[in-house]
Amino acid sequence: MFGEYSLGDLGSIFAMQGFAGLILFSVYLLMALGLAIIFGQMGVINMAHGEFMILGAYVTWLTSVFFTEHLPSLFPIYFFVAMALAFCASGALGMLVEWALIKRLYKRPLDTLLATWGLSLILQQVYRSVFGPREVGVTLPDWMMGSLPVTDVVEVQINGLFVMGLTLLITVAVFFMIFRSRFGQQIRAVVLNRQMAGAVGIDTEKVDRLTFGLGCGIAGVAGSAFTMIGSTGPTAGQLYIVDTFLIVVFGGAASLFGTIASAFSISQTQSTLEFFLSGSMAKVITLLTVVGILMLRPQGLFTLKVRR
């Protein structure tokens, strides 16, 4: 596999694929952060998580069209508005879904899996009816176009750097919210002991709804980032849901650090292997490796210590 390349070529290849892997890592991590909050903190298997991401992508596309037609002078900053709207739209839909469906299915993981899988099919059809079956793509501002040369053969895309910076900012914000804020304390209290949390005055139903909405809102922001690396279609979210669940389980369902480490290792492995092998073979090898590690460590890379 490596014999036909010189050491210099291999160094350049690994550098280019490493950066491509960082962009993929950013999207994976944004998706996985939202899913880790929903699955890891609430125990809900949300098979519609990809559709919440695609809602954010469609909101980004609609925002780009609106600014192009009505506010062309402000087009360079439309992406920041689009991210905020994507978070609000996906988060609001998530809170509605939690109120209408999920709250009746807590502690029934298989039921939540079937219910959210059905929800994903419904949302796909809604997107197909509203936006059409064809994929759409956003127009990026000029300042996000182009690349920066690192070496004579390696260049980094500016929009990729933006996505990585956005991911870093959101990851830090989630960390401080979970571990340093009052709301984060309430989330962890409900996870550790729901009955005791309710006994000390925490509104557990409100915490559940806000937590589910937060996870879905982060998925919406992931959808905004997704528009930079792929086209948006009704079924595009399904391409990422399996990988996202794999990342959350591999890292440890309730561990933020595990999610980050898992997303980085899987994205880098997959990106590098895709250069030398086909995309399907890269996924198969990555999956088999993760499954092998989980057989040895079924709790994932990191675990949350819970007093039973």
C-alpha positions as CSV (number, residue, x, y, z in Angstrom):
1,M,0.0,0.0,0.0
2,F,2.9,2.4,0.8
3,G,5.6,0.9,-1.4
4,E,4.9,3.1,-4.5
5,Y,5.4,6.3,-2.5
6,S,8.6,8.0,-1.3
7,L,9.0,9.2,2.3
8,G,8.5,12.7,1.2
9,D,5.3,11.8,-0.7
10,L,4.0,9.9,2.3
11,G,4.7,12.9,4.6
12,S,2.7,15.2,2.3
13,I,-0.1,12.7,1.9
14,F,-0.4,12.2,5.7
15,A,-0.3,16.0,6.2
16,M,-3.1,16.6,3.6
17,Q,-5.3,13.7,4.8
18,G,-4.6,14.8,8.4
19,F,-6.1,18.2,7.7
20,A,-9.0,16.7,5.8
21,G,-9.5,14.4,8.8
22,L,-9.6,17.5,11.1
23,I,-12.5,19.0,9.0
24,L,-14.3,15.6,9.2
25,F,-13.5,15.5,12.9
26,S,-15.1,18.9,13.4
27,V,-18.4,17.8,11.8
28,Y,-18.3,14.5,13.6
29,L,-17.6,16.2,16.9
30,L,-20.4,18.7,16.6
31,M,-22.8,15.9,15.7
32,A,-21.4,13.7,18.5
33,L,-21.6,16.4,21.2
34,G,-25.3,16.8,20.6
35,L,-25.8,13.1,20.6
36,A,-23.6,12.5,23.6
37,I,-25.8,15.0,25.5
38,I,-29.0,13.2,24.4
39,F,-27.8,9.6,24.6
40,G,-25.2,9.9,27.2
41,Q,-27.0,12.1,29.6
42,M,-30.6,11.1,29.0
43,G,-30.3,7.5,27.7
44,V,-32.4,8.3,24.6
45,I,-31.4,6.6,21.4
46,N,-32.2,9.4,18.9
47,M,-32.2,7.9,15.4
48,A,-33.5,11.3,14.0
49,H,-30.4,13.1,15.1
50,G,-29.2,13.3,11.5
51,E,-32.4,15.0,10.4
52,F,-31.9,17.7,13.1
53,M,-28.5,18.3,11.5
54,I,-30.1,18.6,8.0
55,L,-32.7,21.0,9.4
56,G,-29.7,23.2,10.4
57,A,-28.2,22.8,6.9
58,Y,-31.5,23.8,5.2
59,V,-31.8,26.8,7.5
60,T,-28.3,27.8,6.5
61,W,-29.2,27.5,2.8
62,L,-32.4,29.5,3.2
63,T,-30.5,32.2,5.0
64,S,-27.9,32.4,2.3
65,V,-30.7,32.7,-0.3
66,F,-32.4,35.4,1.7
67,F,-29.2,37.5,2.2
68,T,-28.4,37.1,-1.5
69,E,-31.7,38.4,-2.7
70,H,-32.6,41.0,0.0
71,L,-29.4,41.9,1.9
72,P,-26.5,41.5,-0.4
73,S,-24.5,44.2,1.4
74,L,-24.5,42.0,4.5
75,F,-23.8,38.7,2.8
76,P,-20.3,38.4,4.2
77,I,-21.7,37.9,7.7
78,Y,-24.7,35.8,6.8
79,F,-23.1,32.6,8.0
80,F,-23.0,33.8,11.6
81,V,-26.8,34.6,11.4
82,A,-27.4,31.2,9.8
83,M,-25.7,29.3,12.6
84,A,-27.7,31.1,15.3
85,L,-31.0,30.4,13.3
86,A,-30.0,26.8,12.8
87,F,-29.4,26.3,16.5
88,C,-32.7,27.9,17.4
89,A,-34.7,26.0,14.7
90,S,-33.2,22.6,15.5
91,G,-33.4,23.3,19.3
92,A,-37.0,24.4,19.1
93,L,-38.0,21.3,17.1
94,G,-36.1,19.1,19.6
95,M,-38.0,20.6,22.5
96,L,-41.3,20.0,20.7
97,V,-40.3,16.4,20.0
98,E,-39.3,15.8,23.6
99,W,-42.6,17.3,24.8
100,A,-44.8,15.4,22.3
101,L,-43.0,12.1,22.1
102,I,-39.8,11.4,24.0
103,K,-41.0,12.2,27.5
104,R,-43.4,9.3,27.3
105,L,-40.6,6.8,26.4
106,Y,-38.0,7.4,29.1
107,K,-36.4,4.2,30.4
108,R,-37.6,2.4,27.3
109,P,-34.6,2.6,24.9
110,L,-35.9,0.3,22.3
111,D,-39.1,2.2,22.1
112,T,-37.2,5.5,21.7
113,L,-35.1,3.9,18.9
114,L,-38.2,2.8,17.0
115,A,-40.1,6.1,17.6
116,T,-37.2,8.3,16.6
117,W,-36.4,6.1,13.5
118,G,-40.0,6.7,12.5
119,L,-39.6,10.4,13.2
120,S,-36.5,10.4,10.9
121,L,-38.5,9.0,8.0
122,I,-41.3,11.6,8.6
123,L,-38.8,14.4,8.6
124,Q,-37.1,13.1,5.5
125,Q,-40.4,13.2,3.7
126,V,-41.2,16.6,5.0
127,Y,-37.9,17.9,3.7
128,R,-38.5,16.2,0.4
129,S,-41.9,17.8,0.1
130,V,-40.9,21.3,1.2
131,F,-37.4,21.7,-0.3
132,G,-37.6,19.1,-3.1
133,P,-35.7,15.8,-3.7
134,R,-32.7,17.5,-5.3
135,E,-29.6,18.4,-3.2
136,V,-28.9,22.1,-2.6
137,G,-25.6,23.9,-1.8
138,V,-24.9,27.2,-0.1
139,T,-22.8,30.0,-1.5
140,L,-20.0,30.9,0.9
141,P,-18.8,34.5,1.5
142,D,-15.6,35.4,-0.4
143,W,-13.5,35.6,2.8
144,M,-14.2,31.9,3.5
145,M,-13.0,30.8,0.0
146,G,-9.6,29.8,-1.0
147,S,-6.7,28.2,0.9
148,L,-3.6,29.0,2.8
149,P,-0.2,27.4,1.8
150,V,1.6,25.6,4.5
151,T,4.3,24.0,2.3
152,D,4.9,23.8,-1.4
153,V,2.5,20.9,-1.7
154,V,0.2,21.3,1.3
155,E,-2.6,23.8,1.5
156,V,-5.3,24.3,4.1
157,Q,-8.8,25.5,3.2
158,I,-9.9,28.7,4.9
159,N,-13.5,27.4,5.4
160,G,-11.9,24.3,7.0
161,L,-10.1,26.4,9.5
162,F,-13.3,28.3,10.3
163,V,-15.1,25.0,11.0
164,M,-12.4,23.8,13.3
165,G,-12.4,27.2,15.1
166,L,-16.2,27.0,15.4
167,T,-15.9,23.4,16.8
168,L,-13.3,24.4,19.3
169,L,-15.5,27.3,20.5
170,I,-18.6,25.2,20.9
171,T,-16.7,22.3,22.6
172,V,-15.4,24.8,25.2
173,A,-18.8,26.3,25.7
174,V,-20.4,22.8,26.2
175,F,-17.6,21.9,28.7
176,F,-18.2,25.0,30.8
177,M,-22.0,24.6,30.6
178,I,-21.9,20.9,31.7
179,F,-19.2,21.3,34.4
180,R,-19.3,24.9,35.5
181,S,-22.8,26.2,35.2
182,R,-25.9,25.8,37.4
183,F,-27.8,24.2,34.5
184,G,-25.0,21.7,34.0
185,Q,-25.1,20.8,37.7
186,Q,-28.9,20.2,37.3
187,I,-28.3,17.9,34.2
188,R,-25.7,15.9,36.1
189,A,-27.9,15.6,39.2
190,V,-30.8,14.3,37.1
191,V,-28.5,11.8,35.4
192,L,-27.0,10.5,38.7
193,N,-30.3,10.3,40.7
194,R,-33.5,11.6,39.1
195,Q,-35.7,11.0,42.2
196,M,-33.3,12.8,44.6
197,A,-32.9,15.7,42.1
198,G,-36.6,16.1,42.0
199,A,-36.8,15.9,45.8
200,V,-34.4,18.9,46.2
201,G,-36.5,21.1,43.9
202,I,-35.1,20.5,40.4
203,D,-37.7,20.5,37.7
204,T,-36.6,17.3,36.0
205,E,-39.1,17.6,33.1
206,K,-37.8,21.1,32.3
207,V,-34.2,19.9,32.5
208,D,-35.0,17.0,30.2
209,R,-36.7,19.3,27.6
210,L,-33.9,21.8,27.7
211,T,-31.2,19.1,27.5
212,F,-32.9,17.5,24.5
213,G,-33.3,20.8,22.8
214,L,-29.7,21.7,23.5
215,G,-28.4,18.5,21.9
216,C,-30.6,19.0,18.8
217,G,-29.5,22.7,18.6
218,I,-25.9,21.6,18.5
219,A,-26.8,19.2,15.7
220,G,-28.3,22.2,13.9
221,V,-25.0,24.0,14.1
222,A,-23.3,20.9,12.8
223,G,-25.6,21.1,9.9
224,S,-24.3,24.6,9.2
225,A,-20.8,23.3,9.2
226,F,-21.9,20.4,7.0
227,T,-22.9,22.8,4.2
228,M,-19.2,23.6,3.7
229,I,-18.2,20.0,2.9
230,G,-21.2,18.5,1.3
231,S,-24.5,19.1,-0.4
232,T,-27.8,19.2,1.6
233,G,-30.5,16.7,0.7
234,P,-33.4,15.1,2.5
235,T,-31.5,11.9,3.3
236,A,-28.0,13.4,3.9
237,G,-28.3,13.1,7.6
238,Q,-28.4,9.3,7.5
239,L,-24.9,9.2,6.1
240,Y,-23.6,10.4,9.5
241,I,-25.8,8.9,12.1
242,V,-24.1,5.5,12.3
243,D,-20.6,7.1,12.5
244,T,-21.9,9.5,15.2
245,F,-23.4,6.7,17.3
246,L,-20.1,4.8,16.9
247,I,-18.1,7.8,18.1
248,V,-20.3,8.3,21.2
249,V,-20.3,4.6,22.2
250,F,-16.6,4.2,21.5
251,G,-15.7,7.2,23.5
252,G,-18.0,6.4,26.5
253,A,-21.6,7.4,26.3
254,A,-21.4,10.0,29.2
255,S,-17.9,11.3,28.7
256,L,-17.2,14.6,26.9
257,F,-13.4,13.8,26.7
258,G,-14.2,10.4,25.4
259,T,-16.4,11.9,22.6
260,I,-13.6,14.2,21.6
261,A,-10.9,11.5,21.6
262,S,-13.2,9.1,19.7
263,A,-14.2,11.6,17.1
264,F,-10.5,12.5,16.5
265,S,-9.2,8.9,16.2
266,I,-12.1,7.7,13.9
267,S,-12.0,10.7,11.6
268,Q,-8.2,10.6,11.2
269,T,-8.2,6.9,10.6
270,Q,-11.0,7.0,8.1
271,S,-9.5,10.0,6.2
272,T,-6.1,8.4,5.9
273,L,-7.4,5.0,4.8
274,E,-9.7,6.6,2.2
275,F,-6.6,7.9,0.3
276,F,-5.1,4.4,0.0
277,L,-8.3,2.3,-0.1
278,S,-11.9,2.8,-1.2
279,G,-14.2,4.7,1.0
280,S,-16.2,1.6,1.9
281,M,-13.1,-0.4,2.8
282,A,-11.9,2.5,5.0
283,K,-15.2,2.4,6.9
284,V,-15.1,-1.4,7.2
285,I,-11.6,-1.4,8.6
286,T,-12.4,1.5,11.0
287,L,-15.6,-0.3,12.2
288,L,-13.8,-3.6,12.7
289,T,-11.0,-1.8,14.7
290,V,-13.5,0.0,16.9
291,V,-15.6,-3.2,17.5
292,G,-12.4,-5.1,18.4
293,I,-11.5,-2.4,21.0
294,L,-15.0,-2.4,22.4
295,M,-14.8,-6.2,22.9
296,L,-11.8,-5.6,25.1
297,R,-13.2,-2.4,26.7
298,P,-17.0,-2.4,26.4
299,Q,-17.5,0.7,28.5
300,G,-15.6,2.8,25.9
301,L,-12.5,4.8,26.1
302,F,-13.7,6.9,29.1
303,T,-16.4,6.2,31.6
304,L,-18.4,8.3,34.1
305,K,-18.3,7.1,37.6
306,V,-21.8,6.8,38.9
307,R,-22.7,5.9,42.5
308,R,-25.4,3.1,42.4
